[in-house]
Amino acid sequence: MEDGRNLFPAPQPNNVPTAAPPKTKTVQEIQAEKAAHISPFKATLTTASMYTGGIGTLLGLGLSAPNAAFTQMVTTFGLAGIVGYHTVWGVTPALHSPLMSVTNAISGWWRRGGVGL
């Protein structure tokens, strides 16, 4: 409203800042970005290699373990660690705090069960 008149839509202000012109990238910058980019194949291969190494370690531990109960407990501990890792890191940041309170409570019960054993 101005002097009792309806000004709809409102007039644009005179001091609107203009955007800076886009900066062009050099060939070296583009090549550096391509070199820094990790391909999905390489990321999947790295994850698969880590899991293969972990399973190989568990197999070696199972072959050299003193008894079957030891192997079973180490396997359970390792699987719990993997599941916990994927549970915590696969959550959006907005849900991270409530999830952490739940996983901390579950971890407390795991510790209590371990002490009870």
C-alpha positions as CSV (number, residue, x, y, z in Angstrom):
1,M,0.0,0.0,0.0
2,E,1.2,3.5,-0.8
3,D,-1.0,6.5,-0.1
4,G,-4.0,4.2,0.1
5,R,-3.4,2.5,-3.3
6,N,-2.8,-1.2,-3.6
7,L,0.6,-1.8,-5.3
8,F,0.3,-5.5,-6.3
9,P,2.7,-6.9,-7.2
10,A,5.2,-4.9,-5.4
11,P,7.6,-2.9,-7.6
12,Q,11.2,-4.3,-7.9
13,P,13.8,-2.4,-5.8
14,N,16.3,-0.3,-7.7
15,N,19.4,-1.7,-5.9
16,V,19.1,-5.4,-6.9
17,P,22.6,-6.9,-6.9
18,T,23.7,-8.6,-10.1
19,A,25.2,-12.0,-10.0
20,A,28.9,-12.4,-10.8
21,P,29.7,-13.8,-14.2
22,P,30.4,-17.5,-14.1
23,K,34.1,-18.4,-13.8
24,T,35.3,-20.6,-16.6
25,K,37.4,-23.6,-15.6
26,T,40.8,-24.2,-17.0
27,V,41.8,-27.6,-18.5
28,Q,44.0,-28.4,-15.5
29,E,41.1,-27.8,-13.1
30,I,38.8,-30.1,-15.1
31,Q,41.5,-32.8,-15.2
32,A,42.1,-32.4,-11.5
33,E,38.4,-32.9,-10.8
34,K,38.3,-36.0,-13.0
35,A,41.3,-37.4,-11.2
36,A,39.8,-36.7,-7.8
37,H,36.5,-38.4,-8.7
38,I,36.2,-42.0,-7.5
39,S,34.4,-44.3,-9.8
40,P,31.5,-46.4,-8.5
41,F,33.4,-49.5,-9.6
42,K,36.4,-48.6,-7.6
43,A,34.3,-47.8,-4.5
44,T,32.5,-51.1,-4.8
45,L,35.7,-53.0,-5.3
46,T,37.2,-51.4,-2.2
47,T,34.2,-52.4,-0.1
48,A,34.2,-55.9,-1.5
49,S,37.9,-56.3,-0.8
50,M,37.5,-55.1,2.8
51,Y,34.7,-57.7,3.4
52,T,36.7,-60.4,1.7
53,G,39.7,-59.6,4.0
54,G,37.5,-59.7,7.0
55,I,35.9,-63.0,6.1
56,G,39.3,-64.4,5.4
57,T,40.5,-63.2,8.7
58,L,37.6,-64.9,10.4
59,L,38.3,-68.1,8.5
60,G,41.9,-68.0,9.6
61,L,40.9,-67.3,13.1
62,G,38.4,-70.2,13.0
63,L,41.1,-72.6,11.8
64,S,43.5,-71.5,14.6
65,A,41.0,-71.0,17.4
66,P,41.2,-73.0,20.6
67,N,37.6,-74.1,20.5
68,A,34.3,-73.5,18.6
69,A,32.8,-71.1,21.2
70,F,35.7,-68.6,20.7
71,T,35.1,-68.6,16.9
72,Q,31.4,-68.1,17.4
73,M,31.8,-65.2,19.8
74,V,34.3,-63.4,17.5
75,T,32.1,-63.9,14.5
76,T,29.1,-62.5,16.4
77,F,31.2,-59.5,17.5
78,G,32.4,-58.9,14.0
79,L,28.9,-59.1,12.5
80,A,27.6,-56.8,15.2
81,G,30.3,-54.3,14.3
82,I,29.5,-54.4,10.6
83,V,25.7,-54.0,11.2
84,G,26.3,-51.2,13.6
85,Y,28.6,-49.4,11.2
86,H,26.0,-49.6,8.4
87,T,23.2,-48.6,10.7
88,V,24.9,-45.5,12.0
89,W,26.4,-44.2,8.7
90,G,23.4,-44.9,6.6
91,V,21.2,-42.4,8.5
92,T,20.4,-38.9,7.4
93,P,21.9,-36.2,9.7
94,A,18.5,-35.1,11.0
95,L,17.9,-38.6,12.5
96,H,21.4,-39.2,13.7
97,S,20.9,-38.0,17.3
98,P,17.8,-40.1,18.0
99,L,19.4,-43.1,16.4
100,M,22.6,-42.7,18.4
101,S,20.6,-42.8,21.6
102,V,19.0,-46.1,20.5
103,T,22.3,-47.6,19.4
104,N,24.0,-46.5,22.6
105,A,21.2,-48.2,24.6
106,I,21.6,-51.4,22.5
107,S,25.4,-51.3,22.9
108,G,24.9,-51.0,26.7
109,W,22.9,-54.2,26.7
110,W,25.5,-55.9,24.6
111,R,28.2,-54.9,27.1
112,R,26.0,-56.1,30.0
113,G,25.5,-59.4,28.3
114,G,29.2,-59.7,27.6
115,V,30.0,-59.1,31.3
116,G,27.4,-61.6,32.2
117,L,29.0,-64.3,30.1
